[in-house]
Amino acid sequence: MNTMFVFVVCFGVLALVVIIATIIFNAKVGGSSQPATWMRQVRQFQNERGNAGWRIHQIPYDDTSKPMIMNLGGIVSIVPAVGIFGFLGGLAMASYEQKYENSGLMVAVLSFVVLLCGIWLRARVVRQGWDVASGRCVDRELRKAWIPAGVANAGGHWGWFWRIICEYEYLGIPYRVTPEVYWASFNSEEAALKFLEERISPNGECRLRINPKNPFQTELFDQGIKDKLLY
């Protein structure tokens, strides 16, 4: 049997197991009013892994006595899931027999587009109703790290990541946060530097997108700062 076909099928099964396990884990953590010891231990491990190698440590926006969970985004999470399994299914078709190669690759490409659109849609739904406020970046750190292989990254590669600290006021209350800078890694140091230069002024002024239900959950506004800063 074709080795590539077996690999793709096994990867698809693994992806399905991971998704199901994530849903069960989220339900278990979210439904617990009294965090268990194992939850605190998992959270401690997550914090250590997430901050390893960074000078700037993340400022948490959730309950630090519980593990961090992945916000799947409700019903819209089905779209990227369809994209993932469509992509894997297309690769499986293409590698199963030569006569299915072209149609399989076409399915894989279309499914990859669905995956990207699904990720964008999920981000829009999760952030629906978020506010925007002026802030100031008081510290920043750029780090190069290895990104393991994945569905859209077969061989793994090096990427550049930002971590920043910002201060801002919301409804008269001051906050100090570590906003999410970008949803993906940067391919080069130059690209990472350019991205931040377009969103943070030389004196640190920036704009933040804020979850009004939890003002510690923020992200750097995804538009440039020229003529768009709030005063």
Solvent accessible surface area in square Angstrom, and as a share of the most:
residue,aa,sasa,rsa
1,M,186,0.83
2,N,67,0.35
3,T,112,0.65
4,M,95,0.42
5,F,43,0.18
6,V,61,0.35
7,F,121,0.51
8,V,5,0.03
9,V,65,0.37
10,C,76,0.46
11,F,56,0.23
12,G,13,0.12
13,V,85,0.49
14,L,103,0.51
15,A,17,0.13
16,L,86,0.43
17,V,83,0.48
18,V,82,0.47
19,I,50,0.25
20,I,85,0.43
21,A,53,0.41
22,T,28,0.16
23,I,88,0.45
24,I,111,0.56
25,F,63,0.26
26,N,23,0.12
27,A,70,0.54
28,K,121,0.51
29,V,4,0.02
30,G,55,0.53
31,G,69,0.66
32,S,23,0.15
33,S,100,0.64
34,Q,150,0.67
35,P,24,0.15
36,A,39,0.31
37,T,90,0.53
38,W,96,0.34
39,M,3,0.01
40,R,123,0.45
41,Q,109,0.49
42,V,46,0.26
43,R,6,0.02
44,Q,108,0.48
45,F,123,0.51
46,Q,42,0.19
47,N,55,0.28
48,E,103,0.46
49,R,165,0.60
50,G,36,0.34
51,N,25,0.13
52,A,52,0.40
53,G,62,0.60
54,W,30,0.11
55,R,148,0.54
56,I,5,0.03
57,H,107,0.48
58,Q,88,0.39
59,I,49,0.25
60,P,63,0.40
61,Y,105,0.40
62,D,57,0.30
63,D,76,0.39
64,T,74,0.43
65,S,30,0.20
66,K,37,0.16
67,P,5,0.03
68,M,81,0.36
69,I,85,0.43
70,M,117,0.52
71,N,85,0.44
72,L,49,0.24
73,G,12,0.12
74,G,56,0.54
75,I,134,0.68
76,V,21,0.12
77,S,28,0.18
78,I,93,0.47
79,V,49,0.28
80,P,15,0.10
81,A,26,0.20
82,V,87,0.50
83,G,0,0.00
84,I,38,0.19
85,F,67,0.28
86,G,21,0.20
87,F,32,0.13
88,L,12,0.06
89,G,32,0.30
90,G,0,0.00
91,L,42,0.21
92,A,13,0.10
93,M,73,0.33
94,A,16,0.12
95,S,18,0.11
96,Y,107,0.41
97,E,74,0.33
98,Q,158,0.70
99,K,148,0.63
100,Y,86,0.33
101,E,71,0.32
102,N,123,0.63
103,S,50,0.33
104,G,0,0.00
105,L,81,0.40
106,M,125,0.56
107,V,56,0.32
108,A,4,0.03
109,V,95,0.55
110,L,108,0.54
111,S,12,0.08
112,F,62,0.26
113,V,75,0.43
114,V,57,0.33
115,L,13,0.06
116,L,79,0.39
117,C,75,0.45
118,G,0,0.00
119,I,59,0.30
120,W,158,0.55
121,L,66,0.33
122,R,59,0.22
123,A,32,0.25
124,R,150,0.55
125,V,60,0.34
126,V,32,0.18
127,R,54,0.20
128,Q,147,0.65
129,G,60,0.57
130,W,34,0.12
131,D,55,0.28
132,V,48,0.28
133,A,15,0.11
134,S,43,0.28
135,G,11,0.11
136,R,110,0.40
137,C,11,0.07
138,V,65,0.37
139,D,42,0.22
140,R,96,0.35
141,E,29,0.13
142,L,40,0.20
143,R,74,0.27
144,K,98,0.42
145,A,22,0.17
146,W,127,0.45
147,I,39,0.20
148,P,96,0.60
149,A,64,0.50
150,G,28,0.27
151,V,37,0.21
152,A,68,0.53
153,N,29,0.15
154,A,96,0.74
155,G,65,0.63
156,G,15,0.14
157,H,68,0.30
158,W,137,0.48
159,G,0,0.00
160,W,47,0.17
161,F,67,0.28
162,W,30,0.10
163,R,22,0.08
164,I,0,0.00
165,I,20,0.10
166,C,0,0.00
167,E,71,0.32
168,Y,11,0.04
169,E,115,0.52
170,Y,30,0.11
171,L,152,0.75
172,G,62,0.60
173,I,93,0.47
174,P,98,0.62
175,Y,29,0.11
176,R,112,0.41
177,V,1,0.00
178,T,17,0.10
179,P,7,0.04
180,E,78,0.35
181,V,13,0.08
182,Y,85,0.32
183,W,159,0.56
184,A,37,0.29
185,S,24,0.16
186,F,17,0.07
187,N,131,0.67
188,S,38,0.25
189,E,71,0.32
190,E,124,0.56
191,A,43,0.33
192,A,0,0.00
193,L,73,0.36
194,K,126,0.53
195,F,27,0.11
196,L,2,0.01
197,E,120,0.54
198,E,77,0.34
199,R,35,0.13
200,I,6,0.03
201,S,13,0.08
202,P,148,0.93
203,N,91,0.47
204,G,4,0.04
205,E,38,0.17
206,C,0,0.00
207,R,30,0.11
208,L,0,0.00
209,R,48,0.18
210,I,0,0.00
211,N,22,0.11
212,P,53,0.33
213,K,189,0.80
214,N,38,0.20
215,P,25,0.15
216,F,87,0.36
217,Q,37,0.17
218,T,10,0.06
219,E,24,0.11
220,L,7,0.04
221,F,19,0.08
222,D,86,0.45
223,Q,83,0.37
224,G,28,0.27
225,I,22,0.11
226,K,172,0.73
227,D,155,0.80
228,K,91,0.38
229,L,30,0.15
230,L,80,0.40
231,Y,218,0.83
